[in-house]
Amino acid sequence: MLKKPKLSFWQILNMNVGFFGIQYSFGLQQSAVTPIYDFLGASPDQIPILHLAGPVTGLLVQPII
């Protein structure tokens, strides 16, 4: 049996800071994409669906790959 490694507080904090950076960058990306959708001619009703297209596609495709 493999034992779980003991992680110190600072190791756990460093992992969380990294994940925070990833989520922050995804938020910036989402906010920057909305004007692009507007420029491409998407109506305001379509923009939430377009924002969900990427995560839903990943949810469906990732288990297959």
PDB file of N, CA, C, O and CB in Angstrom:
ATOM      1  N   MET A   1       0.828  -1.178   0.000  1.00  0.00           N
ATOM      2  CA  MET A   1       0.000   0.000   0.000  1.00  0.00           C
ATOM      3  C   MET A   1       0.877   1.247   0.000  1.00  0.00           C
ATOM      4  O   MET A   1       1.873   1.332   0.718  1.00  0.00           O
ATOM      5  CB  MET A   1      -0.945  -0.005   1.204  1.00  0.00           C
ATOM      6  N   LEU A   2       0.490   2.180  -0.800  1.00  0.00           N
ATOM      7  CA  LEU A   2       1.196   3.452  -0.804  1.00  0.00           C
ATOM      8  C   LEU A   2       0.610   4.356   0.270  1.00  0.00           C
ATOM      9  O   LEU A   2      -0.602   4.405   0.479  1.00  0.00           O
ATOM     10  CB  LEU A   2       1.114   4.127  -2.194  1.00  0.00           C
ATOM     11  N   LYS A   3       1.491   5.057   0.934  1.00  0.00           N
ATOM     12  CA  LYS A   3       1.034   6.003   1.942  1.00  0.00           C
ATOM     13  C   LYS A   3       0.926   7.387   1.322  1.00  0.00           C
ATOM     14  O   LYS A   3       1.715   7.758   0.453  1.00  0.00           O
ATOM     15  CB  LYS A   3       1.986   6.020   3.160  1.00  0.00           C
ATOM     16  N   LYS A   4      -0.048   8.130   1.777  1.00  0.00           N
ATOM     17  CA  LYS A   4      -0.180   9.513   1.326  1.00  0.00           C
ATOM     18  C   LYS A   4       0.965  10.325   1.915  1.00  0.00           C
ATOM     19  O   LYS A   4       1.286  10.185   3.095  1.00  0.00           O
ATOM     20  CB  LYS A   4      -1.563  10.116   1.738  1.00  0.00           C
ATOM     21  N   PRO A   5       1.578  11.168   1.103  1.00  0.00           N
ATOM     22  CA  PRO A   5       2.662  11.981   1.665  1.00  0.00           C
ATOM     23  C   PRO A   5       2.104  13.033   2.620  1.00  0.00           C
ATOM     24  O   PRO A   5       1.031  13.595   2.401  1.00  0.00           O
ATOM     25  CB  PRO A   5       3.471  12.661   0.538  1.00  0.00           C
ATOM     26  N   LYS A   6       2.853  13.277   3.671  1.00  0.00           N
ATOM     27  CA  LYS A   6       2.464  14.339   4.606  1.00  0.00           C
ATOM     28  C   LYS A   6       2.800  15.674   3.986  1.00  0.00           C
ATOM     29  O   LYS A   6       3.949  15.921   3.617  1.00  0.00           O
ATOM     30  CB  LYS A   6       3.173  14.176   5.985  1.00  0.00           C
ATOM     31  N   LEU A   7       1.822  16.527   3.869  1.00  0.00           N
ATOM     32  CA  LEU A   7       2.037  17.849   3.298  1.00  0.00           C
ATOM     33  C   LEU A   7       1.993  18.889   4.401  1.00  0.00           C
ATOM     34  O   LEU A   7       1.137  18.854   5.286  1.00  0.00           O
ATOM     35  CB  LEU A   7       0.987  18.160   2.212  1.00  0.00           C
ATOM     36  N   SER A   8       2.921  19.800   4.326  1.00  0.00           N
ATOM     37  CA  SER A   8       2.931  20.886   5.301  1.00  0.00           C
ATOM     38  C   SER A   8       1.898  21.940   4.897  1.00  0.00           C
ATOM     39  O   SER A   8       1.353  21.913   3.793  1.00  0.00           O
ATOM     40  CB  SER A   8       4.349  21.518   5.415  1.00  0.00           C
ATOM     41  N   PHE A   9       1.654  22.848   5.801  1.00  0.00           N
ATOM     42  CA  PHE A   9       0.720  23.937   5.529  1.00  0.00           C
ATOM     43  C   PHE A   9       1.161  24.729   4.307  1.00  0.00           C
ATOM     44  O   PHE A   9       0.331  25.099   3.475  1.00  0.00           O
ATOM     45  CB  PHE A   9       0.601  24.863   6.746  1.00  0.00           C
ATOM     46  N   TRP A  10       2.456  24.992   4.190  1.00  0.00           N
ATOM     47  CA  TRP A  10       2.965  25.820   3.095  1.00  0.00           C
ATOM     48  C   TRP A  10       2.858  25.107   1.757  1.00  0.00           C
ATOM     49  O   TRP A  10       2.631  25.755   0.736  1.00  0.00           O
ATOM     50  CB  TRP A  10       4.413  26.210   3.356  1.00  0.00           C
ATOM     51  N   GLN A  11       3.015  23.793   1.736  1.00  0.00           N
ATOM     52  CA  GLN A  11       2.843  23.052   0.489  1.00  0.00           C
ATOM     53  C   GLN A  11       1.389  23.107   0.027  1.00  0.00           C
ATOM     54  O   GLN A  11       1.113  23.294  -1.158  1.00  0.00           O
ATOM     55  CB  GLN A  11       3.292  21.591   0.663  1.00  0.00           C
ATOM     56  N   ILE A  12       0.480  22.947   0.954  1.00  0.00           N
ATOM     57  CA  ILE A  12      -0.943  23.025   0.615  1.00  0.00           C
ATOM     58  C   ILE A  12      -1.301  24.434   0.161  1.00  0.00           C
ATOM     59  O   ILE A  12      -2.047  24.607  -0.803  1.00  0.00           O
ATOM     60  CB  ILE A  12      -1.816  22.614   1.821  1.00  0.00           C
ATOM     61  N   LEU A  13      -0.775  25.434   0.847  1.00  0.00           N
ATOM     62  CA  LEU A  13      -1.036  26.819   0.459  1.00  0.00           C
ATOM     63  C   LEU A  13      -0.495  27.106  -0.943  1.00  0.00           C
ATOM     64  O   LEU A  13      -1.163  27.768  -1.737  1.00  0.00           O
ATOM     65  CB  LEU A  13      -0.410  27.784   1.476  1.00  0.00           C
ATOM     66  N   ASN A  14       0.701  26.617  -1.251  1.00  0.00           N
ATOM     67  CA  ASN A  14       1.278  26.829  -2.581  1.00  0.00           C
ATOM     68  C   ASN A  14       0.433  26.184  -3.671  1.00  0.00           C
ATOM     69  O   ASN A  14       0.277  26.759  -4.749  1.00  0.00           O
ATOM     70  CB  ASN A  14       2.696  26.278  -2.635  1.00  0.00           C
ATOM     71  N   MET A  15      -0.113  25.003  -3.409  1.00  0.00           N
ATOM     72  CA  MET A  15      -0.986  24.371  -4.399  1.00  0.00           C
ATOM     73  C   MET A  15      -2.242  25.208  -4.626  1.00  0.00           C
ATOM     74  O   MET A  15      -2.680  25.380  -5.763  1.00  0.00           O
ATOM     75  CB  MET A  15      -1.369  22.951  -3.950  1.00  0.00           C
ATOM     76  N   ASN A  16      -2.815  25.724  -3.548  1.00  0.00           N
ATOM     77  CA  ASN A  16      -4.026  26.531  -3.672  1.00  0.00           C
ATOM     78  C   ASN A  16      -3.766  27.837  -4.397  1.00  0.00           C
ATOM     79  O   ASN A  16      -4.613  28.299  -5.160  1.00  0.00           O
ATOM     80  CB  ASN A  16      -4.607  26.814  -2.307  1.00  0.00           C
ATOM     81  N   VAL A  17      -2.610  28.436  -4.171  1.00  0.00           N
ATOM     82  CA  VAL A  17      -2.272  29.676  -4.873  1.00  0.00           C
ATOM     83  C   VAL A  17      -2.165  29.404  -6.372  1.00  0.00           C
ATOM     84  O   VAL A  17      -2.604  30.218  -7.184  1.00  0.00           O
ATOM     85  CB  VAL A  17      -0.945  30.276  -4.330  1.00  0.00           C
ATOM     86  N   GLY A  18      -1.586  28.270  -6.736  1.00  0.00           N
ATOM     87  CA  GLY A  18      -1.500  27.908  -8.151  1.00  0.00           C
ATOM     88  C   GLY A  18      -2.872  27.732  -8.778  1.00  0.00           C
ATOM     89  O   GLY A  18      -3.120  28.216  -9.882  1.00  0.00           O
ATOM     90  N   PHE A  19      -3.762  27.042  -8.082  1.00  0.00           N
ATOM     91  CA  PHE A  19      -5.110  26.850  -8.605  1.00  0.00           C
ATOM     92  C   PHE A  19      -5.870  28.170  -8.675  1.00  0.00           C
ATOM     93  O   PHE A  19      -6.674  28.379  -9.583  1.00  0.00           O
ATOM     94  CB  PHE A  19      -5.876  25.849  -7.743  1.00  0.00           C
ATOM     95  N   PHE A  20      -5.618  29.060  -7.719  1.00  0.00           N
ATOM     96  CA  PHE A  20      -6.235  30.386  -7.769  1.00  0.00           C
ATOM     97  C   PHE A  20      -5.789  31.128  -9.020  1.00  0.00           C
ATOM     98  O   PHE A  20      -6.597  31.795  -9.666  1.00  0.00           O
ATOM     99  CB  PHE A  20      -5.882  31.201  -6.509  1.00  0.00           C
ATOM    100  N   GLY A  21      -4.514  31.020  -9.365  1.00  0.00           N
ATOM    101  CA  GLY A  21      -4.004  31.668 -10.576  1.00  0.00           C
ATOM    102  C   GLY A  21      -4.674  31.135 -11.830  1.00  0.00           C
ATOM    103  O   GLY A  21      -4.982  31.894 -12.749  1.00  0.00           O
ATOM    104  N   ILE A  22      -4.897  29.835 -11.864  1.00  0.00           N
ATOM    105  CA  ILE A  22      -5.568  29.236 -13.023  1.00  0.00           C
ATOM    106  C   ILE A  22      -6.994  29.764 -13.131  1.00  0.00           C
ATOM    107  O   ILE A  22      -7.425  30.155 -14.216  1.00  0.00           O
ATOM    108  CB  ILE A  22      -5.573  27.688 -12.919  1.00  0.00           C
ATOM    109  N   GLN A  23      -7.726  29.781 -12.029  1.00  0.00           N
ATOM    110  CA  GLN A  23      -9.102  30.265 -12.054  1.00  0.00           C
ATOM    111  C   GLN A  23      -9.168  31.745 -12.405  1.00  0.00           C
ATOM    112  O   GLN A  23     -10.080  32.178 -13.110  1.00  0.00           O
ATOM    113  CB  GLN A  23      -9.770  30.021 -10.709  1.00  0.00           C
ATOM    114  N   TYR A  24      -8.214  32.513 -11.920  1.00  0.00           N
ATOM    115  CA  TYR A  24      -8.163  33.942 -12.226  1.00  0.00           C
ATOM    116  C   TYR A  24      -7.949  34.159 -13.717  1.00  0.00           C
ATOM    117  O   TYR A  24      -8.581  35.024 -14.322  1.00  0.00           O
ATOM    118  CB  TYR A  24      -7.047  34.632 -11.422  1.00  0.00           C
ATOM    119  N   SER A  25      -7.056  33.371 -14.305  1.00  0.00           N
ATOM    120  CA  SER A  25      -6.809  33.529 -15.742  1.00  0.00           C
ATOM    121  C   SER A  25      -8.024  33.097 -16.559  1.00  0.00           C
ATOM    122  O   SER A  25      -8.314  33.703 -17.591  1.00  0.00           O
ATOM    123  CB  SER A  25      -5.574  32.717 -16.168  1.00  0.00           C
ATOM    124  N   PHE A  26      -8.737  32.068 -16.120  1.00  0.00           N
ATOM    125  CA  PHE A  26      -9.955  31.673 -16.821  1.00  0.00           C
ATOM    126  C   PHE A  26     -11.007  32.777 -16.743  1.00  0.00           C
ATOM    127  O   PHE A  26     -11.714  33.023 -17.720  1.00  0.00           O
ATOM    128  CB  PHE A  26     -10.511  30.367 -16.236  1.00  0.00           C
ATOM    129  N   GLY A  27     -11.117  33.435 -15.607  1.00  0.00           N
ATOM    130  CA  GLY A  27     -12.059  34.546 -15.464  1.00  0.00           C
ATOM    131  C   GLY A  27     -11.720  35.698 -16.386  1.00  0.00           C
ATOM    132  O   GLY A  27     -12.606  36.289 -17.003  1.00  0.00           O
ATOM    133  N   LEU A  28     -10.434  36.019 -16.481  1.00  0.00           N
ATOM    134  CA  LEU A  28     -10.016  37.076 -17.406  1.00  0.00           C
ATOM    135  C   LEU A  28     -10.321  36.695 -18.850  1.00  0.00           C
ATOM    136  O   LEU A  28     -10.751  37.530 -19.646  1.00  0.00           O
ATOM    137  CB  LEU A  28      -8.520  37.365 -17.246  1.00  0.00           C
ATOM    138  N   GLN A  29     -10.096  35.441 -19.175  1.00  0.00           N
ATOM    139  CA  GLN A  29     -10.367  34.979 -20.536  1.00  0.00           C
ATOM    140  C   GLN A  29     -11.857  35.094 -20.851  1.00  0.00           C
ATOM    141  O   GLN A  29     -12.227  35.555 -21.930  1.00  0.00           O
ATOM    142  CB  GLN A  29      -9.890  33.523 -20.719  1.00  0.00           C
ATOM    143  N   GLN A  30     -12.708  34.680 -19.924  1.00  0.00           N
ATOM    144  CA  GLN A  30     -14.146  34.761 -20.155  1.00  0.00           C
ATOM    145  C   GLN A  30     -14.599  36.204 -20.337  1.00  0.00           C
ATOM    146  O   GLN A  30     -15.448  36.483 -21.183  1.00  0.00           O
ATOM    147  CB  GLN A  30     -14.902  34.118 -18.999  1.00  0.00           C
ATOM    148  N   SER A  31     -14.048  37.115 -19.559  1.00  0.00           N
ATOM    149  CA  SER A  31     -14.466  38.511 -19.686  1.00  0.00           C
ATOM    150  C   SER A  31     -13.960  39.131 -20.982  1.00  0.00           C
ATOM    151  O   SER A  31     -14.577  40.063 -21.499  1.00  0.00           O
ATOM    152  CB  SER A  31     -13.969  39.323 -18.495  1.00  0.00           C
ATOM    153  N   ALA A  32     -12.861  38.635 -21.510  1.00  0.00           N
ATOM    154  CA  ALA A  32     -12.322  39.180 -22.754  1.00  0.00           C
ATOM    155  C   ALA A  32     -13.020  38.609 -23.984  1.00  0.00           C
ATOM    156  O   ALA A  32     -12.957  39.204 -25.060  1.00  0.00           O
ATOM    157  CB  ALA A  32     -10.835  38.907 -22.838  1.00  0.00           C
ATOM    158  N   VAL A  33     -13.681  37.467 -23.840  1.00  0.00           N
ATOM    159  CA  VAL A  33     -14.304  36.809 -24.987  1.00  0.00           C
ATOM    160  C   VAL A  33     -15.659  37.424 -25.323  1.00  0.00           C
ATOM    161  O   VAL A  33     -16.074  37.382 -26.481  1.00  0.00           O
ATOM    162  CB  VAL A  33     -14.465  35.318 -24.713  1.00  0.00           C
ATOM    163  N   THR A  34     -16.354  37.990 -24.350  1.00  0.00           N
ATOM    164  CA  THR A  34     -17.682  38.550 -24.598  1.00  0.00           C
ATOM    165  C   THR A  34     -17.676  39.627 -25.681  1.00  0.00           C
ATOM    166  O   THR A  34     -18.539  39.579 -26.558  1.00  0.00           O
ATOM    167  CB  THR A  34     -18.241  39.125 -23.317  1.00  0.00           C
ATOM    168  N   PRO A  35     -16.759  40.592 -25.677  1.00  0.00           N
ATOM    169  CA  PRO A  35     -16.746  41.568 -26.774  1.00  0.00           C
ATOM    170  C   PRO A  35     -16.442  40.933 -28.133  1.00  0.00           C
ATOM    171  O   PRO A  35     -16.898  41.421 -29.167  1.00  0.00           O
ATOM    172  CB  PRO A  35     -15.724  42.651 -26.485  1.00  0.00           C
ATOM    173  N   ILE A  36     -15.682  39.860 -28.126  1.00  0.00           N
ATOM    174  CA  ILE A  36     -15.390  39.170 -29.393  1.00  0.00           C
ATOM    175  C   ILE A  36     -16.665  38.541 -29.939  1.00  0.00           C
ATOM    176  O   ILE A  36     -16.933  38.616 -31.138  1.00  0.00           O
ATOM    177  CB  ILE A  36     -14.290  38.085 -29.197  1.00  0.00           C
ATOM    178  N   TYR A  37     -17.459  37.916 -29.055  1.00  0.00           N
ATOM    179  CA  TYR A  37     -18.736  37.356 -29.495  1.00  0.00           C
ATOM    180  C   TYR A  37     -19.648  38.453 -30.038  1.00  0.00           C
ATOM    181  O   TYR A  37     -20.333  38.253 -31.041  1.00  0.00           O
ATOM    182  CB  TYR A  37     -19.427  36.616 -28.336  1.00  0.00           C
ATOM    183  N   ASP A  38     -19.658  39.603 -29.382  1.00  0.00           N
ATOM    184  CA  ASP A  38     -20.450  40.736 -29.877  1.00  0.00           C
ATOM    185  C   ASP A  38     -19.984  41.152 -31.268  1.00  0.00           C
ATOM    186  O   ASP A  38     -20.801  41.392 -32.157  1.00  0.00           O
ATOM    187  CB  ASP A  38     -20.354  41.931 -28.905  1.00  0.00           C
ATOM    188  N   PHE A  39     -18.683  41.236 -31.450  1.00  0.00           N
ATOM    189  CA  PHE A  39     -18.124  41.643 -32.739  1.00  0.00           C
ATOM    190  C   PHE A  39     -18.474  40.639 -33.835  1.00  0.00           C
ATOM    191  O   PHE A  39     -18.689  41.023 -34.985  1.00  0.00           O
ATOM    192  CB  PHE A  39     -16.604  41.796 -32.636  1.00  0.00           C
ATOM    193  N   LEU A  40     -18.532  39.365 -33.483  1.00  0.00           N
ATOM    194  CA  LEU A  40     -18.852  38.332 -34.468  1.00  0.00           C
ATOM    195  C   LEU A  40     -20.342  38.237 -34.765  1.00  0.00           C
ATOM    196  O   LEU A  40     -20.753  37.474 -35.639  1.00  0.00           O
ATOM    197  CB  LEU A  40     -18.351  36.997 -33.989  1.00  0.00           C
ATOM    198  N   GLY A  41     -21.161  39.011 -34.039  1.00  0.00           N
ATOM    199  CA  GLY A  41     -22.582  39.075 -34.362  1.00  0.00           C
ATOM    200  C   GLY A  41     -23.486  38.251 -33.472  1.00  0.00           C
ATOM    201  O   GLY A  41     -24.649  38.040 -33.817  1.00  0.00           O
ATOM    202  N   ALA A  42     -22.994  37.778 -32.342  1.00  0.00           N
ATOM    203  CA  ALA A  42     -23.848  37.008 -31.439  1.00  0.00           C
ATOM    204  C   ALA A  42     -24.802  37.951 -30.713  1.00  0.00           C
ATOM    205  O   ALA A  42     -24.418  39.046 -30.303  1.00  0.00           O
ATOM    206  CB  ALA A  42     -22.996  36.202 -30.421  1.00  0.00           C
ATOM    207  N   SER A  43     -26.036  37.515 -30.563  1.00  0.00           N
ATOM    208  CA  SER A  43     -27.008  38.328 -29.832  1.00  0.00           C
ATOM    209  C   SER A  43     -26.754  38.170 -28.329  1.00  0.00           C
ATOM    210  O   SER A  43     -26.128  37.198 -27.907  1.00  0.00           O
ATOM    211  CB  SER A  43     -28.476  37.917 -30.199  1.00  0.00           C
ATOM    212  N   PRO A  44     -27.234  39.114 -27.527  1.00  0.00           N
ATOM    213  CA  PRO A  44     -27.034  38.993 -26.073  1.00  0.00           C
ATOM    214  C   PRO A  44     -27.638  37.719 -25.476  1.00  0.00           C
ATOM    215  O   PRO A  44     -27.176  37.245 -24.437  1.00  0.00           O
ATOM    216  CB  PRO A  44     -27.631  40.194 -25.379  1.00  0.00           C
ATOM    217  N   ASP A  45     -28.663  37.164 -26.123  1.00  0.00           N
ATOM    218  CA  ASP A  45     -29.252  35.921 -25.626  1.00  0.00           C
ATOM    219  C   ASP A  45     -28.364  34.711 -25.896  1.00  0.00           C
ATOM    220  O   ASP A  45     -28.459  33.711 -25.185  1.00  0.00           O
ATOM    221  CB  ASP A  45     -30.613  35.704 -26.256  1.00  0.00           C
ATOM    222  N   GLN A  46     -27.513  34.782 -26.899  1.00  0.00           N
ATOM    223  CA  GLN A  46     -26.655  33.650 -27.257  1.00  0.00           C
ATOM    224  C   GLN A  46     -25.346  33.611 -26.470  1.00  0.00           C
ATOM    225  O   GLN A  46     -24.715  32.558 -26.385  1.00  0.00           O
ATOM    226  CB  GLN A  46     -26.348  33.697 -28.731  1.00  0.00           C
ATOM    227  N   ILE A  47     -24.935  34.716 -25.906  1.00  0.00           N
ATOM    228  CA  ILE A  47     -23.618  34.790 -25.258  1.00  0.00           C
ATOM    229  C   ILE A  47     -23.496  33.819 -24.075  1.00  0.00           C
ATOM    230  O   ILE A  47     -22.458  33.167 -23.964  1.00  0.00           O
ATOM    231  CB  ILE A  47     -23.354  36.219 -24.778  1.00  0.00           C
ATOM    232  N   PRO A  48     -24.495  33.683 -23.181  1.00  0.00           N
ATOM    233  CA  PRO A  48     -24.328  32.684 -22.106  1.00  0.00           C
ATOM    234  C   PRO A  48     -24.182  31.262 -22.636  1.00  0.00           C
ATOM    235  O   PRO A  48     -23.431  30.466 -22.072  1.00  0.00           O
ATOM    236  CB  PRO A  48     -25.511  32.742 -21.156  1.00  0.00           C
ATOM    237  N   ILE A  49     -24.886  30.940 -23.703  1.00  0.00           N
ATOM    238  CA  ILE A  49     -24.763  29.604 -24.291  1.00  0.00           C
ATOM    239  C   ILE A  49     -23.366  29.412 -24.866  1.00  0.00           C
ATOM    240  O   ILE A  49     -22.784  28.334 -24.741  1.00  0.00           O
ATOM    241  CB  ILE A  49     -25.829  29.387 -25.388  1.00  0.00           C
ATOM    242  N   LEU A  50     -22.830  30.446 -25.490  1.00  0.00           N
ATOM    243  CA  LEU A  50     -21.480  30.354 -26.032  1.00  0.00           C
ATOM    244  C   LEU A  50     -20.441  30.212 -24.918  1.00  0.00           C
ATOM    245  O   LEU A  50     -19.432  29.532 -25.101  1.00  0.00           O
ATOM    246  CB  LEU A  50     -21.171  31.584 -26.887  1.00  0.00           C
ATOM    247  N   HIS A  51     -20.674  30.839 -23.777  1.00  0.00           N
ATOM    248  CA  HIS A  51     -19.755  30.692 -22.647  1.00  0.00           C
ATOM    249  C   HIS A  51     -19.798  29.274 -22.081  1.00  0.00           C
ATOM    250  O   HIS A  51     -18.795  28.787 -21.560  1.00  0.00           O
ATOM    251  CB  HIS A  51     -20.095  31.706 -21.547  1.00  0.00           C
ATOM    252  N   LEU A  52     -20.934  28.615 -22.178  1.00  0.00           N
ATOM    253  CA  LEU A  52     -21.054  27.248 -21.671  1.00  0.00           C
ATOM    254  C   LEU A  52     -20.578  26.198 -22.665  1.00  0.00           C
ATOM    255  O   LEU A  52     -20.371  25.046 -22.283  1.00  0.00           O
ATOM    256  CB  LEU A  52     -22.481  26.968 -21.300  1.00  0.00           C
ATOM    257  N   ALA A  53     -20.401  26.563 -23.915  1.00  0.00           N
ATOM    258  CA  ALA A  53     -20.044  25.584 -24.936  1.00  0.00           C
ATOM    259  C   ALA A  53     -18.712  24.898 -24.636  1.00  0.00           C
ATOM    260  O   ALA A  53     -18.607  23.680 -24.785  1.00  0.00           O
ATOM    261  CB  ALA A  53     -19.982  26.253 -26.297  1.00  0.00           C
ATOM    262  N   GLY A  54     -17.702  25.643 -24.221  1.00  0.00           N
ATOM    263  CA  GLY A  54     -16.390  25.054 -23.938  1.00  0.00           C
ATOM    264  C   GLY A  54     -16.407  24.077 -22.778  1.00  0.00           C
ATOM    265  O   GLY A  54     -15.960  22.941 -22.938  1.00  0.00           O
ATOM    266  N   PRO A  55     -16.914  24.480 -21.598  1.00  0.00           N
ATOM    267  CA  PRO A  55     -16.938  23.536 -20.479  1.00  0.00           C
ATOM    268  C   PRO A  55     -17.802  22.299 -20.730  1.00  0.00           C
ATOM    269  O   PRO A  55     -17.436  21.196 -20.324  1.00  0.00           O
ATOM    270  CB  PRO A  55     -17.429  24.236 -19.249  1.00  0.00           C
ATOM    271  N   VAL A  56     -18.940  22.475 -21.392  1.00  0.00           N
ATOM    272  CA  VAL A  56     -19.799  21.320 -21.665  1.00  0.00           C
ATOM    273  C   VAL A  56     -19.118  20.377 -22.649  1.00  0.00           C
ATOM    274  O   VAL A  56     -19.188  19.158 -22.491  1.00  0.00           O
ATOM    275  CB  VAL A  56     -21.167  21.774 -22.218  1.00  0.00           C
ATOM    276  N   THR A  57     -18.466  20.928 -23.654  1.00  0.00           N
ATOM    277  CA  THR A  57     -17.733  20.090 -24.601  1.00  0.00           C
ATOM    278  C   THR A  57     -16.622  19.327 -23.889  1.00  0.00           C
ATOM    279  O   THR A  57     -16.426  18.139 -24.144  1.00  0.00           O
ATOM    280  CB  THR A  57     -17.148  20.944 -25.742  1.00  0.00           C
ATOM    281  N   GLY A  58     -15.893  19.998 -22.997  1.00  0.00           N
ATOM    282  CA  GLY A  58     -14.852  19.318 -22.233  1.00  0.00           C
ATOM    283  C   GLY A  58     -15.417  18.229 -21.344  1.00  0.00           C
ATOM    284  O   GLY A  58     -14.801  17.176 -21.179  1.00  0.00           O
ATOM    285  N   LEU A  59     -16.591  18.473 -20.767  1.00  0.00           N
ATOM    286  CA  LEU A  59     -17.229  17.482 -19.911  1.00  0.00           C
ATOM    287  C   LEU A  59     -17.596  16.227 -20.694  1.00  0.00           C
ATOM    288  O   LEU A  59     -17.512  15.117 -20.170  1.00  0.00           O
ATOM    289  CB  LEU A  59     -18.472  18.072 -19.256  1.00  0.00           C
ATOM    290  N   LEU A  60     -17.998  16.402 -21.937  1.00  0.00           N
ATOM    291  CA  LEU A  60     -18.401  15.259 -22.756  1.00  0.00           C
ATOM    292  C   LEU A  60     -17.221  14.572 -23.437  1.00  0.00           C
ATOM    293  O   LEU A  60     -17.203  13.346 -23.548  1.00  0.00           O
ATOM    294  CB  LEU A  60     -19.395  15.705 -23.800  1.00  0.00           C
ATOM    295  N   VAL A  61     -16.245  15.336 -23.891  1.00  0.00           N
ATOM    296  CA  VAL A  61     -15.144  14.771 -24.672  1.00  0.00           C
ATOM    297  C   VAL A  61     -14.053  14.183 -23.780  1.00  0.00           C
ATOM    298  O   VAL A  61     -13.445  13.177 -24.145  1.00  0.00           O
ATOM    299  CB  VAL A  61     -14.547  15.838 -25.581  1.00  0.00           C
ATOM    300  N   GLN A  62     -13.794  14.776 -22.638  1.00  0.00           N
ATOM    301  CA  GLN A  62     -12.686  14.339 -21.787  1.00  0.00           C
ATOM    302  C   GLN A  62     -12.789  12.866 -21.379  1.00  0.00           C
ATOM    303  O   GLN A  62     -11.774  12.172 -21.423  1.00  0.00           O
ATOM    304  CB  GLN A  62     -12.627  15.202 -20.548  1.00  0.00           C
ATOM    305  N   PRO A  63     -13.958  12.354 -20.985  1.00  0.00           N
ATOM    306  CA  PRO A  63     -14.006  10.923 -20.643  1.00  0.00           C
ATOM    307  C   PRO A  63     -13.743  10.010 -21.839  1.00  0.00           C
ATOM    308  O   PRO A  63     -13.274   8.885 -21.668  1.00  0.00           O
ATOM    309  CB  PRO A  63     -15.354  10.585 -20.045  1.00  0.00           C
ATOM    310  N   ILE A  64     -14.039  10.480 -23.030  1.00  0.00           N
ATOM    311  CA  ILE A  64     -13.818   9.656 -24.221  1.00  0.00           C
ATOM    312  C   ILE A  64     -12.334   9.542 -24.528  1.00  0.00           C
ATOM    313  O   ILE A  64     -11.844   8.474 -24.896  1.00  0.00           O
ATOM    314  CB  ILE A  64     -14.564  10.241 -25.429  1.00  0.00           C
ATOM    315  N   ILE A  65     -11.621  10.656 -24.372  1.00  0.00           N
ATOM    316  CA  ILE A  65     -10.186  10.664 -24.676  1.00  0.00           C
ATOM    317  C   ILE A  65      -9.451  10.064 -23.511  1.00  0.00           C
ATOM    318  O   ILE A  65      -8.225   9.965 -23.540  1.00  0.00           O
ATOM    319  CB  ILE A  65      -9.666  12.096 -24.974  1.00  0.00           C
TER     320      ILE A  65
END
